[in-house]
Amino acid sequence: MVAKTLRESTGPLGVAARPKVVDFNARVKERRHANTLMVVKRVAITIAFIAAVVGVVWALFFSPLLRLDSAQITVSGANEWVSGSKVESIASAQAGKSLLLVSTNDIETQLAAIPGVSKATATKQYPHGMRVAISAQEPAAMLKTPDGSLTAVDSKGRVLNSVKNASTDGIPVIEVNDVTKSLKSRSVVTAVKVVDSLSDAMRARVSKVTAQTQDSVTTELDNGNYTIIWGNASQMKLKKAVVDKIINDPNVIGDKHSVDVSAPLRPIIK
């Protein structure tokens, strides 16, 4: 044991060597420095990651990279009833936003709320455009139920779309209890045909439509100032000419307010 101790404490020349002294303060400082470097590195990595995420979010959602340009909005299916400019104005409300934030559903919903629009689709065209396609026609009439719902129908009584709180300017409104049942009624279908055949100017003056039977279609004009009894949908060209002549000539209509042209060659003015 003594010999082993002497060997460990003896240098290469047989001279006794001093044992190594460990500087604990220096080791503590080194460890603290290493820990500090590790913390700094982790913080730097975290900051870099956050900056990268923020950069990506900004680029995708707020930069011009994917911004919708109103000049790159294309419209198909527009016509005299629903103009291309009207469709563009609805879609352009989303212009300036990133396409990732643009709601095509909002655009489609607004378009579908226009009477006569039976189909509307909005498709994003990256990086800056949008394609909007619609199918629309001027309704022959609007069927209004007691709850205020409006259903647009064409001249053959086919449903175009259903809306609420929509403008009915220029579209005659027929009040019904049930849309499905009314479209199976000859009186309602005949009333639709009658108002569809009227000129735009006269359609705009229609304030009420009634039809007890298919041979007694009646419209009120100018909020009830005139009542026109059309009868059925036959000879409408002649009936319209007779009505126009009567109500637009003060010497003929006088102080009367009712015109019956169910027999157009023998109109009755009351």
C-alpha positions in Angstrom: 0.0 0.0 0.0 2.8 2.4 0.9 4.7 1.4 -2.3 1.6 2.2 -4.4 1.2 5.6 -2.8 4.9 6.4 -3.4 4.5 5.4 -7.1 1.5 7.6 -7.6 3.2 10.6 -6.0 6.5 10.2 -7.7 7.3 11.9 -11.0 8.9 10.4 -14.1 12.4 10.9 -12.6 11.6 9.5 -9.3 11.0 12.9 -7.8 8.0 13.3 -5.7 5.3 15.5 -7.5 2.7 17.8 -6.0 -0.9 16.5 -6.5 -3.1 18.5 -9.0 -5.2 21.2 -7.4 -8.7 21.7 -9.0 -9.9 25.3 -9.2 -13.6 24.9 -8.4 -14.4 28.6 -8.9 -13.1 28.4 -12.5 -15.1 25.3 -13.2 -18.3 26.9 -11.8 -17.7 29.9 -14.1 -17.1 27.7 -17.1 -20.4 25.8 -16.4 -22.3 29.1 -15.9 -20.9 30.4 -19.2 -21.9 27.2 -21.0 -25.4 27.3 -19.6 -25.7 31.0 -20.6 -24.6 30.2 -24.2 -27.2 27.4 -24.3 -30.0 29.7 -23.1 -28.9 32.4 -25.6 -28.9 29.8 -28.4 -32.3 28.5 -27.5 -33.7 32.0 -27.3 -32.2 32.9 -30.6 -33.7 29.8 -32.2 -37.1 30.6 -30.7 -37.0 34.2 -31.9 -35.9 33.1 -35.4 -38.7 30.5 -35.5 -41.3 33.1 -34.4 -40.0 35.6 -36.9 -40.2 33.0 -39.7 -43.8 32.2 -38.7 -44.7 35.9 -38.6 -43.1 36.4 -41.9 -45.0 33.5 -43.5 -48.3 34.7 -42.0 -47.7 38.3 -43.2 -46.7 37.1 -46.7 -49.8 34.8 -47.1 -52.4 37.0 -45.4 -51.4 40.6 -45.5 -48.8 41.2 -48.2 -49.6 41.8 -51.9 -48.4 38.2 -52.6 -52.0 36.7 -52.8 -54.0 39.9 -52.8 -57.3 39.8 -54.8 -57.1 42.3 -57.6 -60.5 43.7 -58.8 -59.1 44.0 -62.3 -58.6 40.2 -62.3 -62.2 39.3 -61.4 -63.9 37.7 -64.4 -67.7 37.2 -64.8 -69.7 34.8 -66.9 -73.4 34.4 -67.4 -74.3 38.0 -66.8 -77.2 39.5 -68.8 -79.6 42.4 -68.9 -81.3 41.3 -65.7 -78.1 40.7 -63.7 -75.4 42.8 -65.2 -71.7 42.0 -65.1 -71.0 45.3 -63.3 -73.5 44.3 -60.6 -71.7 40.9 -60.1 -68.3 42.6 -60.2 -69.4 45.1 -57.5 -70.4 42.3 -55.2 -67.1 40.3 -55.8 -65.0 43.5 -55.6 -66.1 44.1 -52.1 -63.5 41.4 -51.2 -60.7 43.0 -53.3 -57.6 43.9 -51.4 -57.8 40.9 -49.2 -55.6 37.9 -49.4 -57.3 35.1 -51.4 -56.9 33.0 -48.3 -59.2 35.4 -46.4 -61.7 35.9 -49.2 -65.0 34.3 -48.6 -66.4 32.9 -51.8 -69.4 31.7 -49.8 -70.4 35.3 -49.0 -70.2 36.3 -52.6 -72.3 33.3 -53.7 -74.9 34.0 -50.9 -75.2 37.7 -52.0 -75.7 36.7 -55.6 -78.2 34.0 -54.8 -80.3 36.6 -52.9 -81.0 38.4 -56.2 -84.4 37.3 -57.6 -83.9 35.2 -60.7 -80.4 33.9 -59.9 -80.7 30.1 -60.0 -77.0 29.4 -59.7 -73.9 31.3 -58.5 -70.3 30.1 -58.1 -67.2 32.0 -57.1 -63.8 30.3 -57.7 -60.5 31.7 -56.5 -57.8 32.0 -59.3 -54.4 32.2 -57.6 -52.4 34.4 -57.1 -54.7 37.4 -57.7 -57.9 36.6 -59.5 -61.4 35.2 -59.2 -63.9 33.7 -61.6 -67.6 34.3 -60.9 -70.3 32.4 -62.9 -74.0 32.9 -62.6 -77.2 31.6 -64.2 -79.9 34.2 -64.1 -83.0 35.5 -65.8 -85.7 38.1 -65.1 -88.5 36.4 -63.1 -91.9 36.5 -64.6 -93.3 37.0 -61.1 -92.5 36.6 -57.4 -94.7 34.4 -55.3 -95.0 35.7 -51.8 -96.1 33.5 -48.9 -97.5 34.8 -45.5 -94.1 34.5 -43.8 -92.7 37.0 -46.3 -90.6 34.5 -48.3 -90.3 35.3 -52.0 -90.0 32.7 -54.8 -89.0 33.8 -58.2 -90.6 31.9 -61.1 -90.3 32.0 -64.9 -93.1 32.3 -67.4 -93.8 28.6 -67.2 -94.1 28.6 -63.5 -90.7 27.0 -62.9 -88.9 28.0 -59.7 -85.7 30.1 -60.2 -84.8 30.8 -56.6 -86.2 31.7 -53.2 -85.1 34.8 -51.3 -86.1 36.9 -48.3 -86.1 40.7 -48.0 -85.1 41.1 -51.6 -86.1 44.0 -53.8 -89.1 43.3 -56.1 -88.9 46.5 -58.1 -90.2 45.9 -61.5 -91.4 42.3 -60.7 -95.1 41.7 -60.1 -95.8 39.9 -56.8 -98.5 37.3 -56.5 -99.5 36.4 -52.9 -100.0 32.7 -52.3 -100.4 30.4 -49.3 -98.1 27.7 -50.5 -95.7 27.9 -53.4 -95.7 24.2 -54.4 -99.5 24.0 -54.4 -99.9 27.3 -56.1 -97.7 26.3 -59.0 -100.1 23.4 -59.6 -103.0 25.8 -59.8 -104.1 26.9 -63.3 -105.1 30.3 -62.0 -101.7 31.1 -60.6 -99.8 29.7 -63.6 -102.1 31.8 -65.9 -101.5 34.9 -63.8 -97.8 34.4 -64.1 -98.1 34.2 -67.9 -100.2 37.4 -68.0 -97.8 39.5 -66.0 -94.8 38.1 -67.8 -96.3 39.3 -71.1 -96.6 42.9 -69.9 -94.1 45.6 -70.9 -91.4 46.5 -68.4 -93.1 49.9 -67.9 -96.4 48.3 -67.0 -94.9 45.5 -64.9 -93.2 48.3 -62.8 -96.7 49.8 -62.1 -98.3 46.5 -61.0 -99.0 46.7 -57.2 -101.2 43.6 -56.8 -102.1 40.5 -58.8 -105.2 38.3 -58.1 -106.7 35.3 -59.9 -109.7 33.5 -58.5 -109.8 31.3 -61.6 -107.7 31.0 -64.7 -110.2 33.3 -66.5 -110.2 36.1 -64.0 -106.6 37.3 -63.8 -106.6 40.9 -62.4 -103.9 43.4 -61.7 -103.9 46.7 -59.8 -101.7 49.5 -61.1 -100.3 52.5 -59.4 -101.1 51.2 -55.9 -104.8 50.6 -56.8 -105.5 53.6 -58.9 -106.4 51.4 -61.8 -107.8 47.8 -61.9 -107.2 45.8 -65.0 -109.2 42.7 -65.6 -107.3 40.6 -68.1 -109.3 37.4 -68.0 -107.1 34.6 -69.2 -103.7 34.7 -71.0 -105.0 34.6 -74.5 -104.8 37.6 -77.0 -102.4 39.4 -74.6 -100.9 41.5 -77.4 -104.3 42.9 -78.3 -105.3 43.3 -74.6 -102.2 45.2 -73.8 -102.7 47.6 -76.7 -106.3 48.3 -75.6 -105.3 48.9 -72.0 -102.4 51.2 -73.0 -104.8 53.2 -75.2 -107.4 53.6 -72.6 -105.4 54.4 -69.4 -103.1 56.8 -71.3 -105.8 58.8 -72.9 -107.6 61.1 -70.4 -110.4 61.6 -72.8 -111.1 57.8 -72.7 -110.4 56.8 -69.1 -111.9 60.1 -67.7 -112.5 59.6 -64.0 -112.9 55.8 -64.3 -110.5 53.4 -62.6 -111.5 49.9 -63.9 -110.8 48.4 -67.3 -112.0 44.9 -68.3 -110.3 43.6 -71.4 -111.2 39.9 -70.9 -113.0 40.4 -74.2 -110.6 42.9 -75.8 -112.8 43.9 -78.7 -115.5 45.0 -76.2 -113.6 46.6 -73.3 -115.6 47.7 -70.3 -114.6 50.9 -68.5 -116.0 51.6 -65.1 
